[in-house]
Amino acid sequence: MEIDWDDPCAAATELRRALNERLVGGADVRVRIRSGEHEEEVQSAVVSIADLKAALASAEQACAAKRGERPRRFAIGAGFRR
């Protein structure tokens, strides 16, 4: 798997795939990270699902901003409904 952090939409796609692989029991994950001229390859036997979810959420927000979409809002309501 190769992640280009310069393109947040592509990064979100690859992170989603890595998360799905991890959820179905895949323990060995190899990730190639490329940013500009810097390239790094990391292989890990254990990847935290929480870390993958956090990275995916961040990439999805950056992708939405790149496409011009408004960010999600989670407002706190007044506490009652009619």
Buried (B, 14 or more C-beta within 10 A) or exposed (E): EEBBBEBBBBBBBBBBEBBEBBEEEEEEBEBBBBEEEEEEEEEEEEBEEEEBEEBBEBBBBBBBEEEEEEEEEEEEEEEEEE
